[in-house]
């Protein structure tokens, strides 16, 4: 970081209202705009408290301000009491952001890790220490978007002005930090009264920077579609074991290996913070992948699939259309999020989507009892989008989230085609929470070029609300919350012609490359757009035409899907709708397990190129469909074992959260994982050592109970696959699933997998059934590693 200095008055937390300033030199101008790399950034904590809020005392960090993700650190925080006396029954609490997977504290043994200790200079005070569980989703009196981590509770006496309280977070062995980097991590100090269930005052924040861990892997990225003989770039990000930029990624040298493209030298780009090889040239048509390794051979990575065509027209660009910020329940300021999106996630495009309540265009950002703190943050977002437009080829899209309850239409994101636009809150300040149909009327009447995308969030979207097909043309199938194809199908069934997208709804700082943190069940999906260029106008045209697909797992899977030569998102004229001649082409980042053609929400054709009934490798995956059960509250323990003999763990197929694990335990495989909202977890096991008749899958879930599934090996080897559903689980219900006409269920699937399962699959199929007006087809794809993708449908007019 060039010429960066810590603003010690903030780092020591003299007040909450300031902003952490890490750079102080003036930034050079770029067409009248600041340079994204050298501009002065003012980092702000989540749920930022604005200037003018009275604080009680000060907070000072006594230990190093830089810590490493996933490592143990001893953190010491000094709180000096202000004018307000803290009396018996009141607490001084330590909070952390609700998404942070910092280790849970303990108060029993100072010699063990994660010990929470307290000292004070006050005399005549008796207190107890208290910890709060990570598994508690919302504290009894809400401190959202924070969660309580630990507390000092005054039993007798009082803490008076000037008294100091020293919090020891972690003890001698330290507390394990979160598994993702963050420019401004904070422990918040607050004064509360549990009996009154009330937050009384804020003490301040202790700020730290969380850096990435040691180099563990290389993320290699190339354009998805290139022309033969056309120069292009290959980029390499040195990553830690999770999703952050490695702390020791400088000074690396690489070798490029490909039989389809000429090699080029990598150079470190100090603005992108990673390595770039320019003028790579594809020398033959077809599908290729570029392998890159460090010259010492210690680390290697393989690029996304590349389709080389003679004269490509549309190309595929990947982005994330759903990222939250520090203004509400997310993290990160606009500029740092866009920097991460390009420097680490290497997105082609992206949209930051703060909740409309916190944008402050027509009202306060924060209310505390009878106080309100107005602010106007929409212009800041407009400015950030202008600043990053075209920077290093990145395209930002102006957007926000419109959040209302399901009865009012549910959660929708609003996107704009232009650099500047009026939000609906600005158009009519009296209708900031109007039903979605009314909001869309405001948009249409304003003349703004806009799109509206429904998604599954706190208020699931309703397919019965008044809509406008000129605006509501896409749907977010998957996010960090899970996979919600059932809601997408309800929208399609109702007659809405909405294309497929998938985006994060991320609340951490990892825009486009997210760790789900403590509560979310999946890493971020991506939206693919088939456009003429990554310029916003071309992306906008393609999104409006529904030339899109969604894919989970941050995977840049390539897909083409056509019905009677009409590409995904299109509509067939009646003259072309006598039967469906379907052509699909898929290239994965992992072997392709299954392609399914779906007509009117029913699967009409399936191909399984990865299945081999004679194989020794069994893929077993499982999930429940309980709506938005949080990862930290849905951890289940289980095992996979042979009735006789041994099963051997070959590969963990999907691990989203740091607190999940899968391991060999004697002759069985044991696991501890969260699978909810259709998030598949799974493993690949070798069953050649199973000498009995069955493989047994067991799962013990804190909410859904115990289940045992016995997989008959004879049937598995006969059919190549075995599927099981629990049926309705007694005592488990959710209004969302009831609205979908579904029961809460557990799903288990075992499948025998060829070691030569293909990465690339072409499919031709004719469905000889005349299409009626309104009929539609779409493609569903699944990789070996549980990644799923969905094309936008093709409709018959």
Helices and strands as residue ranges (DSSP letters): H 8-11, E 20-21, E 29-30, E 33-34, E 42-43, E 58-61, E 66-68, E 72-73, E 75-80, E 86-87, E 90-97, E 115-120, E 126-131, E 146-156, E 158-159, E 164-170, G 171-173, E 175-176, E 182-193, E 198-211, E 217-222, E 225-227, E 231-239, E 254-257, E 261-262, E 266-269, E 274-282, E 286-288, E 291-294, E 300-302, E 306-309, E 315-323, H 334-343, E 349-352, G 356-358, E 364-368, E 371-374, H 378-388, G 391-393, E 395-396, E 399-402, G 406-408, E 412-416, H 424-427, G 429-431, H 436-446, E 450-454, E 474-476, E 478-479, E 482-483, H 485-493, E 499-501, E 526-531, H 536-544, E 548-551, E 558-563, E 566-567, E 571-572, G 574-576, E 580-587, E 592-599, E 602-607, E 617-624, G 631-633, E 635-642, E 648-654, E 661-665, E 668-674, E 681-686, E 694-701, E 705-712, H 713-719, E 721-725, H 735-740, E 746-753, E 760-767, E 776-783, E 788-791, E 794-796
